């Protein structure tokens, strides 16, 4: 019924491809125009209701040719629809447009999906303004998975963040990126910036079936402003070498022994109510300039993690990195930290079973 009604809304030509012996007529009285009515045996007059009939079957299946595709649709125990007019029909039409054509089934959004709302793309100039300036702090050495950092191996570090200006035909010049422990260019398909000042960079082809470096900067704000830098060398979804840094925007603060101890990890992130910003893409089309952005508040992160295939390492400065196989055969790479203020943030980079990146989330709790 959903397929027949949606076809009446336009853009589809429907012709019966086979006619079962046991048939019945479904009558719909719809306001139609010549442009929106392309089915056979319909001759509507402009802006006048037209009574049209389609042949359907009570049980079994009936094939319809929709454009060049052939849809086999199960129509079990179908009944005539009531006549719909005015607001009732418009509401039903909107509902049908939001559905997908499937095997006799109208797809509805799950309750969890309904909690997501669209949000504008982050403003890159505002993002860059949050980072510009001088940062000082501490940096751990390169660590293997599970290795602890010794105090004597932790070094001081300084980072000067500056803007990269590029020419633009529309506006002359604009901020095309930032120098922040390397070049972070907005035109790089693997570079994703968040409005809070955090960023994420990784190979746009993913790391599930190949290798590469995943880098994250997590901004916590505060006075003085604080952030964490994390990097992970990954080979075929496995963690190899890891590093973390603690940076402050004003001077070098004293390093405490507690800063070097593992204190936050994957289980802590999954157990908290969080605000989540999600950037998603179709498989095989990961490009930071073409992501769809959505937001959800006060929800628990949901990852179908295969508990037997988790590799996690807790790092100095309240940081952690984890690689998890998912129940559908995909992969999730997680890099996060908890600040001394109690705020925690994690970046979750999810891969489809095909190995292509499909989603990056910033989880704040």
Long-range contacts (C-beta under 8 A, 24 or more apart in sequence): 1-26, 1-56, 1-75, 1-78, 1-81, 2-96, 2-99, 2-101, 2-106, 3-64, 3-66, 3-71, 3-73, 3-101, 4-28, 4-54, 4-56, 5-81, 5-92, 5-93, 5-96, 6-96, 6-97, 6-99, 6-101, 7-39, 7-66, 8-32, 8-36, 8-37, 8-39, 8-52, 9-36, 9-93, 9-96, 9-97, 10-35, 10-36, 10-37, 10-38, 12-38, 12-66, 12-67, 13-38, 13-39, 13-65, 13-66, 13-67, 14-39, 14-54, 14-64, 14-65, 14-66, 15-40, 15-64, 15-65, 16-55, 16-62, 16-63, 16-64, 17-63, 17-64, 17-65, 17-70, 18-62, 18-63, 19-55, 19-62, 20-57, 20-60, 20-62, 22-57, 22-58, 22-59, 22-60, 23-55, 23-56, 23-57, 23-58, 24-55, 24-56, 24-57, 24-58, 24-78, 25-53, 25-54, 25-55, 25-56, 26-53, 26-54, 26-55, 26-56, 26-78, 26-80, 26-81, 27-51, 27-52, 27-53, 27-80, 27-81, 28-52, 28-53, 28-54, 28-81, 28-83, 28-84, 29-83, 29-84, 29-85, 30-84, 30-89, 31-85, 31-89, 66-101, 71-101, 72-103, 73-103, 73-104, 74-103, 74-104, 75-104, 76-104, 112-299, 112-302, 115-296, 115-299, 116-278, 116-294, 116-295, 116-296, 117-294, 117-295, 117-296, 118-292, 118-293, 118-294, 118-295, 119-277, 119-293, 119-294, 119-295, 120-293, 121-291, 121-293, 122-193, 122-194, 122-195, 122-293, 123-195, 124-175, 124-186, 124-193, 125-174, 125-175, 126-195, 127-193, 127-194, 127-195, 127-197, 127-199, 128-163, 128-175, 128-178, 130-196, 130-197, 130-219, 131-161, 131-178, 131-180, 131-197, 131-217, 131-219, 132-161, 132-162, 132-163, 132-178, 133-160, 133-161, 133-249, 134-158, 134-159, 134-160, 134-161, 134-249, 135-159, 135-160, 135-161, 135-227, 135-247, 135-248, 135-249, 136-247, 136-248, 136-251, 136-252, 137-245, 137-246, 137-247, 137-248, 137-252, 137-253, 138-245, 138-246, 138-255, 138-259, 138-316, 138-317, 139-229, 139-243, 139-244, 139-245, 139-246, 140-243, 140-244, 140-245, 140-315, 140-316, 140-317, 141-243, 142-241, 142-242, 142-243, 143-241, 143-242, 143-243, 143-313, 143-315, 144-240, 144-241, 144-242, 145-239, 145-240, 145-242, 145-311, 145-312, 145-313, 146-313, 147-313, 148-260, 148-262, 149-260, 149-315, 149-316, 151-255, 151-257, 151-260, 154-255, 154-260, 154-316, 156-252, 157-245, 157-247, 159-229, 159-247, 180-217, 181-215, 181-217, 181-229, 182-215, 186-288, 186-289, 187-289, 188-288, 189-286, 189-287, 189-288, 189-289, 190-286, 190-288, 191-288, 192-279, 192-288, 192-291, 192-360, 193-288, 194-277, 194-362, 195-277, 196-221, 196-345, 196-362, 196-364, 197-221, 197-227, 198-227, 198-345, 198-347, 198-362, 200-347, 200-349, 200-360, 202-333, 202-349, 202-357, 204-286, 204-287, 204-357, 205-286, 205-356, 205-357, 206-286, 206-331, 206-351, 206-355, 206-356, 206-357, 207-234, 207-235, 207-236, 207-237, 207-331, 207-333, 207-351, 208-236, 208-237, 208-330, 208-331, 208-351, 208-355, 209-236, 209-237, 209-355, 210-236, 211-235, 211-236, 214-333, 214-335, 214-349, 216-335, 216-347, 218-335, 218-336, 218-337, 218-345, 218-346, 218-347, 220-339, 220-341, 220-343, 220-345, 222-339, 222-341, 224-248, 224-249, 224-250, 224-251, 224-253, 225-249, 225-250, 226-339, 226-340, 226-341, 228-317, 228-318, 228-319, 228-337, 228-339, 230-315, 230-319, 230-321, 230-335, 230-337, 232-321, 232-333, 232-335, 234-323, 234-333, 237-323, 237-325, 237-331, 237-333, 238-311, 238-323, 239-311, 239-313, 239-321, 239-322, 239-323, 242-313, 242-315, 242-321, 243-315, 244-315, 244-316, 244-317, 244-319, 244-337, 245-317, 246-316, 246-317, 259-316, 259-317, 259-318, 260-316, 260-317, 261-316, 262-314, 262-315, 262-320, 263-314, 263-318, 263-338, 264-314, 264-318, 264-319, 264-320, 264-336, 264-337, 264-338, 264-344, 265-312, 265-314, 265-320, 265-322, 266-310, 266-312, 266-320, 266-322, 266-324, 266-334, 268-338, 268-344, 269-301, 269-334, 269-336, 269-344, 269-346, 269-363, 269-365, 270-300, 270-301, 270-303, 271-300, 272-300, 272-344, 272-365, 273-298, 273-299, 273-300, 273-365, 274-298, 274-299, 274-300, 274-301, 274-363, 274-364, 274-365, 275-363, 275-364, 275-365, 276-301, 276-361, 276-362, 276-363, 276-364, 277-361, 277-362, 278-359, 278-360, 278-361, 279-359, 279-360, 279-361, 280-358, 280-359, 280-360, 281-357, 281-358, 281-359, 282-358, 283-352, 283-354, 283-356, 283-358, 284-354, 284-356, 285-356, 286-356, 286-357, 286-358, 291-360, 301-348, 301-361, 301-363, 303-332, 303-348, 303-350, 304-328, 305-332, 326-350, 328-353, 329-353, 330-358, 331-355, 336-363
